[in-house]
Amino acid sequence: MRMFGQVDTSAFETLNHDQHRVRRAPWNPYFSKQSISRIQPLLIQTAVNKLCDRLADHQEAGKPVIMTNAFACLTTDIISEYAFPDGYDLLSRPEFDEEHYNAWIALSRVSHLMKQFGWLYPLLDSIPEWVTKYTSPDFYVVIRQKKYLLEQAKLIIKQRKKADYNEKTLRPSLLRSLLDSDLLPDSQKQPERIRAEAQVAMGAGTLTTSHGLKHATYFILADKDVHARLMAELKASIPDLDNPPVLRELEQMPYLVAVMYETLRIFYGISHRLSRIFPDRSLQYKSWTIPPGIPMSMTSVLIHDNAAIFPEPYSFKPERWLPLQTTGQHLLKYLVPFGGGSRQCVGMELGKAEILTALASVFRRFGDVIELWETRRDRDVDIAHDLFNPVSSQEGNGVMVMFQKPDETGKFS
C-alpha cells in the first residue's frame, strides 16, 4: 500500500489474492482466539499492570495524564513484546512516551499524499538520517524504527542458519514464527519482506487499539450512568484487585463487553475506505452489476453512523448491545472496525482482549478517583480528519484525566 510507503511487500498491501493467502497464512495461528487467550494473563495483563503502576505514580504526584499517550505506550509494549525478540518496554519509563505515537500519526498525515505520489516515500527514505532528524523529527522515528526492524529480521535469519539453532528454546515472537513457518515459502522470507510485516504489525497494533481505549475512557467518564453501571459490574466481578480475571471471565461480564462493542462502533477502527476486488465474477447490488476486477470501497463510518441500524449513532449507548445473546448478536454483523472477509484485520482478537483487559483493570483500580481534565468531545475525541486512521482535531491534546488523591484521613476530595 503506497499510503504507508510499501508496495506489495507485506500481506497487508498484497493485491494478488493467491499471494495474499500465502502471506497471511502464518499470521493466523499466531493471532487466533486460542493464542490470544493463552497470552492474555502473561503478556497483556502484565503490561496493563505496569500501566496502572505508572498511573498511580501520576496520581501520587498530582499530575494529569494524556491517556492517548498512556494507552499508546501500552499497545506498543504489547505488540512489540509479542512480535519481536525484544519489546520496547515504554511503560518502564517514568513519563508516558509520545514519540512513537506521534511518529505513526505523522506517517498517517502524509498517507494520502504518498498514495497519489508513490515516489515520495522512497525519496524521503533516501535522505540521510541526520537531515531527517532535524527537518522531520516524527518521520525520523519511523525511519529509525524501519531500520531497527530490518536489523531484527536479519539477526533472526542469521541465527536460523547456525547449526545449533532450535526454535523451541528461543523466546517466541511473530518474526520468528514467520521465518520458522512451513506455511511460508523461503522466497517470502527475505529480510526486507519480514521487516515490512513487522512494520505493519507495529503500526496497526499501536494506533487502532489505543484510539479505542482513549474513546472508551472519555465516554465512560462523560456519562455518569455508564460509569456507575460499569463500576457496579466490575466491583461485583473483580472483588480482589490482586487476582485479575482471565479473558474468558472478562467475556462473561455483559456490560463490559457491551462497552467494548459500543467503543468499537463509535471510534470506527479505520476511517478510510477499504477497497475490495472480485477478480473472477460479477457482483449484483440492487439494479447495478459490478464487473469483475472493479475496485469497490466503503468506510466503516457510513455503517457505524447509520441511524437505521444504530439509533442515535452519535450517542454512546452500551445498552444497545444488550442482551448480548440476542440483540448484540444481531448487531454484530454491522460492526466492522476490523474490516471483513479474508482480509479482515488479523489482530482483531488481540485488540478486543487488550480493550477488555485494560478497561477492567484501569477502572476497577481507579474508577472512583479518575475524572476528565480539560477535555472536550468536539476537540479531543470526535473524528476531524480521515488519515486512514480516524484522528481528532489538531488543536486538541487528546483525552486527559486527573486522579484524586486521598487526604490524611484516607478520604478523597
N, C-alpha and C positions, 0 to 999 in steps of 0.2 A: 504494500500500500504506500503510494508515494506521499500520502499525507504525513507520514512519520519517517520519511527518508529511506524506506525499504521497498523493494520491488521484487516480488516472487522469491523471497528469502526464507521467511518463516511460514508456518502453517496458516497464520492469521491472514496474510495478504496473498496466499496462493490462489490463483484464479482457476486453474485446471482442477476439475472435480476429482479425478482419479489421483492426481498428485496430492491434493489436499487430504484425501482419505489416508494415504500412506503417511504423510507427515503428522497428521492428527492422531493416528493410532497409538503411539507410545504415550501420549499425554493422558488418554482416557483412564487407564487403571490408576495412574498417579493421583488423579483428581476425582476419583469415584467417591460415591457416598460412603462406601466401606472404608476407603483410605482416609477420608477426612474425619470420620468418626473415630478412627484409631489415633490420629494425631491431635484431636481436639484437647484431651486432658493434658498432653505433654507439651505441645507446641503453642497452640492458640491460648489456652488458659494461662500458661506460664507467661506469655507476652502480655496478656491482659492484666495479670497480677502486677507485673512490672509497671505497666501504665498507671494502675491505681496507686502504686507507691510514689510515682512522680507527681500525681495529682495531690496526694497527701502532703508532699513537700511544698507544693504551691499553696495548699490550704494553710499550712503552718506559717508560711511566710506572708500570707495575706495578699498573694499576687493573683491577678486574673489569668485565665488560661484561654488561649485561642484553640478551641477544640478541633478546628480544622487541621492545625499542625499536629496536635496531640494524636489524633486518630491516624493521620498520615504516617507518623512515626511507628504507630502500632502495626499498620498494614504493611509498611516497608519491612519492618523486622520479621514479620511472619512470612511474607513471600520470599524474602532473601534467605531466611533460615531454611525454608523448605526447598528452594530452588538451587542454592549454591552450596559448595563445600563450606563456605564461611559466610555467616549472616552479617548484616550491617550493625546490628545492636545499637540503634539510635536511642532506645529508651534507657540506656545506661548513662546517657549524658544528663547533666543537671537541668538543662533547658531543652525545650522541645525544638528539634531541628526543623527549620523551614526551607532549607536549601534544596533538598531532594524534591519536595512537593512543588516548590516554585519552578524547578527545572522541568518537571513534566508538564506543568501548566504553560510554561514558556514554549515548549515544543507543540502543545496543543494550539497556542495562539498563532503559530505560523503554519499550522497544518493545512489550512485552506489554500494558502499561497503555494506551498510545496505540492499540493495536489495538481495545481494548474501549471506550475513550473518545476518539472521533475529534476532539473539540473541544479536547483537551489541548494538542496541538502548536500550533494557531493561537493559543491563549491565551498559551502561553509565548513564542511568536514576537511577540506584540503588546506584551510588557513592554519598556520602554525598555532599551537595551543596557547602559547604565551600571548598572542594577539587576541585570540578569542576570550581569554581570561579577563582581559581589561576592556574589551569592546562589548562583550556579551556574556557577563558572568553566569547567567542562568543556562545559556546554551553550552557554556564551558563545562558545566556539571554533567550535561548529557553526553558530551564528547568524552569526558573523563570516565564516565560510567561505561560507555561503549567500549573504551579501551580496556577497562578492568574486566568486563565480561569476556572479551576476546582472550585475555590472558588466562582467565579461569578455564575457558574451553580448551585452550592449548595445553594447559597444565594437566587436565584430566586425560586428554588424548595421549600425552606423553607418559602418564602413569600407566595407562592401559597397555602400553607397548612393553612394559617391564615384565620380565619372566615371572616375578613373584606377585603379580597383580591378582588380587582376589576381591571382587566387588562386594562380597558378603562381609568382609572385615572392615570396610571403609564406611564413613558416615554417608548415609543415603542422601541424594539430592536429585532434583529434576534433571540437571545437566548430566549427572552420571547415569540416571535412568534412561535418558535419550541415547546416550552413547553405548550403553550396555544392552539396549533393547534389540531383540531379534526381529521386531516388527519394522525396524527402520533399516533399509539397506545401507551399506557402507558409503555409497555415493551421496547419501543425505547426512553424513556425519562429519562434514568438513568444519573446521573451526569457525569460519565466518557464518555458516548457517546455524550452528549451535549457539553462537553469540546472538544472532538475530532472535532465536526462540527465547533466549534468556531476557533480552530487552523487552519483548512483548510481555513476558510474564511479570517483569518488574513494573512496567507502565500500567498494565491492566490491574495488577494486584495491589498497586498503591492507591490509584486515584478513585476507582469506582466505589470500593467499599468504604473508604474514608469519607467520601462525599455522602454516602448513605448514612453513616453514623453521625455525621455533622447534622444532617437534616433531622434524623430521629431525635437527637438531643434537643434541637430547637423546638420541635413540635411537642415533645413531651413536656418541656418546661414552660411552654407558652400556653398550655391548656391545663388548668388545674384539675379538671375532671379526668383527663387522660393520665396525668401524673398520679393522681390518687388511686385510680384503678390499677395502674401498673405496679405501684408501690405495694398495694394490698396483696397482689398476687405474688410478688417477689418475696415479701416477708413471710407469707404463708408457705411458699415452696422452698425457700432457702433459709431455714432457721439458723444455720451455722455458717458464718462467713468464711470459716477456715475449711469448709467442706463444700466447695462449689459443685454444682451439678454437671454431669457429663451431657454431651449433645443430645442423647436420647431423652434425658429428663427435661432439658430445655424445650425440646419439641413437644412436650406434653403440657406446657404452660400456654393455654389458649390465647390469653390476652397478649402475652409477649410475642407469640407467633403472629397474631393479628397486627401488632405494632410493626413487626418486621415487614409483613406484606404491604401495609399501607406506606411504609417508608420506601420500599422498592417501587411502588406506584408513583408516589408524588415527587421523587427525585429523578425518575426516568431511567437511571442507569447510564445509557448512552443516548444523547440527544440527536446525533447525526443520523442521516438517512442511511440505512444499511442495505446495500444492493444485493440482489439475488438474480441468478440467471438459470433458466431451464434450457439446457443445451439441445435436447433431443425431442421435445414435444411442445405443442401449443398449450396455452392456458386460456380458460374461458372465465372472464369476470363479467357477470351480468350480460350485456349485449356486446361486449368487446372481446375480440380474440387477440391474444398476445402471442406473436410468432416465437418459435424457438430462438434462443440467442439474444433476446432483447432484455437489457438490464431493467429491473424494477427495483424501486426503493421506497422505503417508508420509515418515518421516525416513530419511536415509541410514544413521543409526546402526544401525537394525534389519537392514539389509542387510550393512553392513561388519563387524558383530559376529556375524553368523550363522556358527556353528561348522560347520554342514553345508557351507557354501561355503568359508569360511576357517578351517580347523582352528587351534586355539589363537589365537583372534582378538585376544586382549589382548597377545599377544607380537609383537614387531617382527621379522618374518622376510622380508627381501627375497628370499631364495631361493625362496619360494613362487611367485614370478613367473617363474622360470627353468625351461626356456628360454623366452625372450620370444616366439619364433615359434609355440610350441605351447601350453604351459601358460599362459603370460602372455596370449596372445590369447583363450584360453577364459575366463580370469578377468576380462578387461576388461569384459565385458558386465554384471558385477556391481559394477563400480567407478563410483559415481555421485556424486562430490563436487561435480560441476558441474551436477547435475540431468540431465535428458534431454529428448529431443524438440525441438519447435520453440522451447521456452522454456529450453533449455539455456544455461548461462552463456556469453555471447558472448566473454568474456575468457579462455576455457579455454586456448587456445594461448599466450597471453601468460603466464598463471600457470605453465604447465609449463615454458616457456622460462626464466622467472625462477628457478624451483626448480633446474633443471639447471645454469644458468649460475652461480648463487650457490654451490651446494654444491660444484661443481667448483673454482671459484676459491678459496673460503674454505678448503676442506680441503686443496687442493693446496698452498696457501701456508702454512697454519697447522696442518695436521692433526697434525703431530708435536709441537706445543708447546701445544695447546689442551686444556683439561680442564674438567670441570664444577666449579662452585663454589657451595656452599650451595644446591643444587638437589635437590628430591625429586620423584619422579614423581607421587605421590598429591596433592601440594600445588601443584606448579608446572606440571604437564603435562596430567594427565588431566582430562576434562571434568567439571565440577562443576555448571555452570549452562547451560541452553539459553536463550540470549539472542538467538535466531535464529542468531547465531554461537556455536560451542562455546567456552565460557570456563572456565578453571580456577579454583581456589579464590581467593577474595578475600584470603585470608591469605598467599598466595604473592607472590613478587617477579618471577615469570617465570623463564625459563631463563637462568641466569647462568654465565659462563665466566671463566676466568683463563688468561692466556698466560704460559708460561715465558719467562724472559729468559736470554740466553747470559751466561756468566761471562767473565772476562778472557781465557780461552783459546778462547772461542767455543763451548764446550760448554754444554749445557742441564742444569739441575739436575733 
